[in-house]
Amino acid sequence: MIKKQAILDLDRRTRLGMVEAIWGENKSVDQIVAILQTFEGEGEMTLVTRIGEEKADKITPIFDSAVFHPDARCLTLGKPLDENPQFGEVIVIGGGTSDLLIASEAELALRWHGIKTELLLDVGVAGLHRLLSRLEMLREAKVLIACAGMEGALPTILAGLTSQPVIGVPVSVGYGVSCGGRTALEGMLASCSPGLVVVNIDNGYGAAMAALRILKS
């Protein structure tokens, strides 16, 4: 059997200002280790997304600078970029604790790029007063990332109450017709709040990179 070697984007940070991210869920331990060894040899930092504890436990001992972040289900290699105050702050919001995994992925990806972040959970529309009481704080952020499952109403409400960019992340939680986040996705796409940006289901990393592009524009 011919082993296919991964073709890596070693120039992404220089070209786009983004750290290379590796999708870990469908890669074997050996594949991830080989990729990380290449990046380490090039002096590049790396982020591995969607990686479970069992897989991470086999990888982290191989690298001195590898750290597993269980809340985000991500592994990092190297040191994060220094926080750059000129970009301001991104607040990552979750409707409830069920959104923690996706919200944490977005928050970690931003911190890894030197962006100041804050993670705010349990402000979903089921108790709208919890969100309204935080509006003053939210309006101080440069960008808002809102993660929500069920009907996915949180980003629409935020985009109608705040002036800064809002990025909606549909989350694959909810009963029956929530359809693994599909209802939240379609609700966000059909939002009547103008200018709401929406990424794919559970794509916390993608939301973070959209925020990064906004901040650097």
Secondary structure, 3 states (H helix, E strand, C coil): CCCCCCCCCCCHHHHHCCCCEEECCCCCHHHHHHHHHHHHHCCCCEEEECCCHHHHHHHHHHCCCEEEECCCCEEEECCCCCCCHHHCEEEEEECCHHHHHHHHHHHHHHHHCCCEEEEECCCCHHHHHHHHCCHHHHCCCCEEEEEECCCCCHHHHHHHHCCCCEEEEECCCCCHHHHHHHHHHHHHHCCCCCCCEECCCCCHHHHHHHHHHHHHC
